[in-house]
């Protein structure tokens, strides 16, 4: 029977994960700190280890380093509630088999354990690379705690250390260049240059020269030699944005360069080596374009070795408040103005917005708010899509708070009847009514209902369970 070790200072995590693994047929041994596990490791032979990153004393990455020396080849799965590109990249560089973001799905954790024990392929992980120098005050590259972003961090962390070409897809404004920069920063090429070229922003007759450079006299106006982006990015990463807009003729030449790893400047005879890693990005459906004949299928296969799909902001609304706070603080610092804070009602209005322009729309909004909002706090009326209080005021002088008066009357009546602990009952009824309304509004979609209410998904699940146990309305 395979043996799994669990290292975590959180007793509840150890208990729940251990129970799931035992039910799946594993022997389980758990430790509340890494030092105890390292003391036993030379005299034991676990088949795989699940370890938290943040623990007192020796942390998960320290355990990973020590375990790789004491037991080479031991499969270690790293767990963390603080998922970001830096931590995932560090884990995979240290030799982690996989990375689980907390809270994780138990079925997924069991499947990961089975892969680890059976020797599942983790060859997508590249060779280890030195940690690139990052200044302590440097702002984070990617922000978010939503399930979609946690999975993005895991994929970027796993792919960054490889030499594979990457295709980043997603709607305009989702942050494709940020992902490309994160891949570069945490790669073996991190100390080389990061060079970006938006192929849609360069006239087609100049794009070849921009990519590959030209010799003096190669064409009218070429008075001196020009180094192209391939040459400028030597030893680093070349980011080709909007690759779907590249003309077919130039796609053919790019394909030859990617296949042979060599190229000539326009008008040149010197053979140059293409020492770059390619990260391409597009908001277009390249597979459909290939079928239609407007994009080379063989070039797509060269670029699409690993695909990273970015979700629109509407699919990770729970990240909006954190992103807004970050953009407000940065905009204030750039403009030399006092920082603005996000009021609770404005935050709720932002959560409900569809964000057709994605993260870029939110960033630009925060820049405007930092300059135009007169007070220290952003209110709903400051948001362009929210009606002003005067325009949305109830007709005929109504207060708009009749439900509050109803709650007050219900509480007074319960107290007058001598009801024991009426607060708990009234709170349960309020929760049940609001949750039922939210689920009706979202067609029963719990995650979206939680986002619309400003609750965590675990919170809404717990409240629904409590409502059912007490005979609340069905959901």
C-alpha positions in Angstrom: 0.0 0.0 0.0 1.6 3.4 -1.0 2.5 5.7 1.8 1.8 9.5 1.6 3.2 12.0 4.1 1.3 15.3 4.9 3.2 18.3 6.3 1.1 21.2 7.5 0.8 23.2 10.7 -3.0 23.4 10.1 -4.5 20.4 11.9 -7.8 20.6 10.0 -6.0 20.5 6.6 -4.0 17.4 7.8 -7.2 15.7 9.0 -9.3 16.3 5.9 -6.6 15.4 3.4 -5.5 12.3 5.4 -9.1 11.0 5.5 -9.5 11.5 1.8 -6.2 9.7 1.0 -7.0 6.8 3.4 -10.4 6.3 1.7 -8.6 6.2 -1.6 -6.3 3.3 -0.4 -3.2 5.1 0.8 -1.3 4.8 4.1 -0.9 8.2 5.6 1.5 9.8 8.1 1.1 13.4 9.0 3.5 16.0 10.6 2.8 19.5 12.0 6.2 20.7 11.0 8.9 20.0 8.4 11.7 19.5 10.9 10.0 16.4 12.4 9.5 14.9 8.9 13.1 15.5 7.9 14.3 13.8 11.1 12.3 10.6 10.1 13.0 10.8 6.4 16.4 9.1 6.3 14.9 6.0 8.0 11.6 5.9 6.0 10.5 5.7 2.4 7.3 7.5 1.7 6.1 7.3 -1.9 5.1 10.9 -2.0 4.8 14.0 0.3 2.3 16.8 0.4 3.8 19.9 2.1 2.5 23.3 2.9 4.8 26.2 2.0 4.3 28.5 5.0 5.2 26.7 8.2 7.0 27.8 11.3 10.7 26.9 11.3 11.6 25.1 8.1 9.1 26.0 5.4 7.9 23.9 2.5 10.6 25.0 0.1 13.2 24.3 2.7 11.8 20.8 3.1 11.7 20.4 -0.6 15.4 21.2 -0.9 16.5 19.0 2.0 14.2 16.1 0.9 15.7 16.2 -2.7 19.1 15.6 -1.1 18.0 12.9 1.4 15.7 11.1 -1.0 16.4 11.9 -4.7 13.4 11.3 -6.8 10.9 11.7 -4.0 7.7 13.2 -5.4 6.8 16.3 -3.4 3.5 18.1 -3.9 3.5 21.7 -2.6 0.4 23.3 -1.1 -0.3 26.9 -0.4 -3.1 29.4 0.3 -0.9 32.2 -0.9 -0.6 31.4 -4.6 1.4 33.6 -6.9 3.9 33.2 -9.8 6.9 33.6 -7.6 6.0 30.9 -5.2 4.9 28.4 -7.9 8.0 29.1 -9.9 10.2 28.6 -6.9 8.5 25.3 -6.1 8.9 23.9 -9.6 12.5 25.1 -9.8 13.1 23.3 -6.5 11.8 20.0 -8.0 8.2 20.0 -6.9 6.1 17.3 -8.6 3.0 19.6 -8.6 1.4 22.6 -6.9 -2.0 22.7 -5.2 -3.6 26.0 -4.3 -5.7 26.0 -1.1 -8.6 25.5 -0.8 -8.2 22.5 -3.2 -10.7 20.0 -4.4 -10.1 16.7 -2.5 -10.8 14.6 -5.6 -8.1 16.6 -7.4 -5.7 16.1 -4.5 -6.3 12.3 -4.6 -5.7 12.2 -8.3 -2.5 14.1 -7.8 -1.4 11.6 -5.2 -2.1 8.7 -7.6 -0.1 10.4 -10.3 2.8 11.0 -7.9 2.8 7.4 -6.7 2.5 5.9 -10.1 5.4 8.0 -11.5 3.1 10.2 -13.6 4.9 12.4 -16.1 6.2 15.7 -14.9 8.6 16.1 -17.8 7.0 19.5 -18.6 9.1 20.9 -15.8 12.4 22.3 -17.2 15.8 22.4 -15.6 16.3 24.4 -12.5 17.4 28.0 -12.9 18.9 30.6 -10.6 16.4 32.8 -8.8 16.3 36.1 -10.7 17.0 39.2 -8.7 13.8 41.1 -7.8 13.9 44.2 -5.7 11.9 43.9 -2.4 9.7 46.8 -3.3 8.8 45.6 -6.8 5.0 45.4 -7.5 3.4 42.0 -8.1 3.1 40.9 -11.7 -0.3 39.3 -11.5 -3.0 39.8 -8.9 -5.8 37.6 -7.9 -7.1 34.9 -5.5 -9.9 33.5 -7.7 -9.8 29.8 -8.7 -9.1 30.9 -12.3 -6.0 32.9 -11.2 -4.8 30.2 -8.9 -4.8 27.8 -11.8 -3.0 30.4 -13.9 -0.3 30.9 -11.3 0.2 27.1 -11.2 0.5 26.8 -15.0 2.8 29.8 -15.4 5.0 28.6 -12.5 5.3 25.2 -14.1 6.0 26.4 -17.6 8.3 29.3 -16.8 11.3 27.1 -16.2 11.1 25.4 -19.5 12.4 26.4 -23.0 9.0 25.8 -24.6 7.3 28.4 -26.8 4.0 29.6 -25.3 0.9 31.0 -26.8 -1.2 33.3 -24.5 -4.8 33.7 -25.5 -7.5 35.9 -24.1 -9.7 38.9 -24.7 -8.2 42.3 -25.2 -7.3 43.9 -21.8 -6.9 40.6 -19.9 -3.1 41.1 -19.3 -1.4 38.9 -21.8 1.8 40.9 -21.7 1.9 40.6 -17.9 1.8 36.8 -18.3 4.6 37.0 -20.9 6.7 39.1 -18.5 6.1 36.7 -15.7 7.2 33.7 -17.8 10.4 35.6 -18.6 11.1 36.8 -15.1 10.9 33.3 -13.7 12.7 31.5 -16.5 16.4 30.6 -17.0 16.5 33.6 -19.4 15.5 36.0 -16.7 18.8 37.9 -16.9 18.5 38.4 -20.6 16.3 41.0 -22.3 12.6 41.0 -22.6 11.6 42.5 -26.0 8.0 43.1 -27.0 6.6 43.7 -30.5 2.9 44.3 -31.3 2.7 43.0 -34.8 -0.6 44.8 -35.4 0.9 48.2 -34.6 3.7 48.0 -37.3 2.9 48.6 -41.0 3.2 45.3 -42.9 6.0 46.6 -45.2 8.1 47.4 -42.2 7.4 44.4 -40.0 10.0 42.2 -41.5 12.7 44.7 -40.8 11.4 45.2 -37.3 11.6 41.5 -36.6 14.9 40.6 -38.4 16.7 43.9 -38.9 18.2 45.2 -42.1 21.6 46.1 -43.6 22.4 49.6 -44.8 21.1 50.1 -48.3 18.7 47.2 -48.1 15.8 49.5 -49.2 15.1 53.2 -49.7 15.7 55.0 -46.4 17.9 52.3 -44.9 20.9 54.5 -44.2 22.5 52.2 -41.6 22.3 48.7 -40.2 19.4 48.1 -37.9 19.2 45.3 -35.3 15.7 43.6 -35.4 13.8 42.3 -32.4 15.2 38.8 -32.7 18.7 40.3 -32.4 17.7 42.6 -29.6 16.2 39.7 -27.6 19.2 37.4 -27.9 19.5 35.4 -24.7 16.1 36.4 -23.5 12.4 36.4 -24.5 10.7 37.8 -27.6 7.0 38.6 -27.0 5.0 38.8 -30.2 1.7 40.4 -29.4 -1.3 40.1 -31.7 0.4 37.4 -33.7 -2.9 36.7 -35.5 -2.5 40.0 -37.4 0.9 39.0 -39.0 0.7 38.9 -42.8 0.9 35.4 -44.4 4.2 36.1 -46.2 5.9 37.0 -43.0 4.4 34.0 -41.2 6.3 31.9 -43.7 9.6 33.5 -42.9 8.9 33.4 -39.1 8.2 29.6 -39.5 11.5 29.1 -41.1 13.3 30.9 -38.4 11.6 28.9 -35.7 12.3 25.7 -37.5 16.0 26.3 -38.3 16.9 28.7 -35.5 18.7 30.9 -37.9 17.9 34.0 -40.0 19.4 36.8 -42.1 18.8 40.5 -41.8 16.9 42.1 -44.7 19.5 42.6 -47.4 22.2 40.8 -45.4 24.4 37.8 -46.0 25.5 37.1 -42.4 23.7 34.1 -40.9 22.5 35.0 -37.4 21.3 32.6 -34.7 17.9 33.1 -33.2 18.7 32.7 -29.5 15.3 33.6 -28.1 12.3 32.1 -26.4 9.0 33.0 -28.2 5.9 34.0 -26.3 3.1 34.9 -28.6 -0.3 36.3 -27.8 -3.6 36.8 -29.5 -7.3 37.5 -28.9 -8.2 35.7 -32.2 -9.1 32.1 -32.8 -6.0 31.0 -34.6 -7.3 27.4 -35.2 -10.3 28.8 -37.0 -8.0 31.2 -39.0 -5.8 28.2 -39.9 -8.9 26.4 -41.3 -9.8 29.5 -43.2 -6.3 29.9 -44.6 -5.5 33.2 -43.0 -3.0 31.7 -40.5 -0.4 29.0 -41.2 -1.3 25.8 -39.4 2.3 24.7 -39.2 3.3 28.0 -37.6 0.4 27.6 -35.1 1.9 24.2 -34.1 5.3 25.8 -33.6 3.9 28.6 -31.4 1.2 26.6 -29.6 3.5 24.2 -27.7 2.0 25.3 -24.4 -1.2 27.4 -24.4 -2.2 29.7 -21.5 -5.8 31.0 -21.7 -6.5 34.1 -19.7 -10.1 34.4 -18.3 -12.0 37.7 -18.8 -12.5 39.7 -15.6 -16.2 38.9 -15.6 -15.2 35.3 -14.8 -13.1 36.3 -11.9 -15.1 39.1 -10.3 -13.9 38.2 -6.8 -10.5 39.7 -7.8 -12.0 43.1 -8.7 -11.7 44.7 -5.2 -8.0 43.7 -4.8 -7.2 44.8 -8.3 -9.0 48.1 -7.7 -7.1 48.8 -4.5 -3.8 48.1 -6.3 -4.6 50.3 -9.2 -5.9 53.2 -7.0 -2.7 53.1 -4.9 -0.5 53.0 -8.0 -2.4 55.8 -9.7 -2.2 58.0 -6.6 1.6 57.4 -6.3 2.2 58.1 -10.0 0.1 61.4 -9.8 1.5 62.5 -6.5 -2.0 62.6 -5.0 -3.5 61.3 -1.7 -4.7 57.7 -2.1 -8.3 56.9 -2.5 -10.0 54.0 -0.7 -12.9 51.9 -2.0 -16.1 52.2 -0.2 -18.2 49.1 0.5 -21.0 50.1 -1.7 -18.7 51.1 -4.6 -16.9 47.7 -4.2 -20.2 45.9 -4.5 -21.1 47.9 -7.6 -17.7 47.0 -9.1 -18.4 43.3 -8.3 -21.7 43.5 -10.2 -20.2 45.2 -13.3 -19.5 43.1 -16.4 -16.1 44.7 -17.3 -16.3 44.4 -21.1 -12.8 46.0 -21.2 -11.4 43.6 -18.7 -8.5 44.5 -16.4 -7.5 47.4 -18.7 -10.9 49.0 -18.2 -10.6 48.7 -14.4 -7.1 50.2 -14.5 -8.1 53.2 -16.5 -11.2 53.7 -14.3 -8.9 53.8 -11.2 -6.7 56.4 -12.9 -9.7 58.6 -13.5 -11.1 58.1 -10.0 -7.7 59.0 -8.4 -7.9 62.4 -10.1 -11.6 63.2 -10.2 -13.0 61.9 -6.9 -12.9 64.9 -4.5 -13.1 63.0 -1.2 -10.9 60.2 0.2 -13.4 57.4 -0.5 -14.9 56.2 -3.8 -18.7 56.0 -3.7 -21.1 54.3 -6.1 -22.0 57.7 -7.6 -18.4 58.1 -8.7 -18.7 55.1 -11.0 -19.8 56.0 -14.6 -22.3 53.2 -15.0 -24.1 53.8 -11.6 -27.0 56.2 -11.5 -26.5 59.2 -9.2 -28.4 59.1 -5.9 -30.7 61.9 -7.1 -31.6 59.9 -10.2 -32.3 56.7 -8.3 -34.1 58.1 -5.3 -37.5 56.4 -4.6 -40.6 58.3 -5.9 -43.2 60.0 -3.7 -40.7 60.7 -0.9 -40.4 57.0 0.1 -37.3 56.2 2.2 -36.3 53.1 0.2 -35.7 51.3 3.6 -39.1 49.7 4.2 -37.4 46.3 4.7 -35.4 47.8 7.6 -38.6 49.0 9.2 -40.1 45.5 8.7 -37.2 43.9 10.5 -37.5 46.4 13.3 -41.2 45.6 13.7 -40.5 41.8 13.6 -37.8 42.2 16.3 -40.1 44.3 18.5 -43.0 41.7 18.1 -40.7 38.8 19.0 -39.5 40.6 22.1 -43.0 41.5 23.1 -44.0 37.8 22.8 -41.1 36.9 25.1 -39.5 34.8 22.4 -36.1 33.3 23.5 -33.1 34.5 21.4 -35.1 36.1 18.4 -31.9 37.5 16.9 -30.7 34.1 15.8 -34.0 33.3 14.1 -34.3 36.7 12.4 -30.7 36.4 11.1 -31.3 32.9 9.7 -34.5 34.1 8.0 -32.6 37.2 6.5 -29.8 35.0 5.3 -32.2 32.5 3.7 -34.2 35.2 1.9 -31.1 37.0 0.5 -29.4 33.8 -0.5 -32.6 32.6 -2.2 -32.9 35.9 -4.1 -29.2 35.7 -5.2 -29.6 32.1 -6.4 -32.7 33.0 -8.3 -30.9 35.9 -9.9 -28.0 33.7 -11.0 -30.1 30.7 -12.1 -28.8 28.6 -9.2 -25.1 29.3 -9.8 -23.6 29.3 -6.3 -20.2 30.8 -7.2 -21.7 33.7 -9.1 -24.3 34.2 -6.3 -21.4 34.4 -3.8 -19.6 36.9 -6.0 -22.7 39.1 -6.4 -23.3 39.1 -2.6 -19.7 39.7 -1.8 -19.3 36.3 0.0 -16.9 33.5 -0.4 -18.2 30.3 -2.0 -17.5 28.3 1.2 -19.5 30.9 3.1 -22.6 30.6 0.9 -22.4 26.8 0.9 -22.2 26.8 4.7 -25.1 29.2 5.0 -27.2 27.1 2.6 -26.5 24.0 4.5 -27.5 25.7 7.8 -30.7 26.9 6.1 -31.6 23.4 5.0 -30.9 21.9 8.4 -33.3 24.4 10.0 -36.0 23.9 7.4 -35.2 27.0 5.3 -36.4 27.5 1.7 -35.2 24.9 -0.8 -32.3 26.0 -3.2 
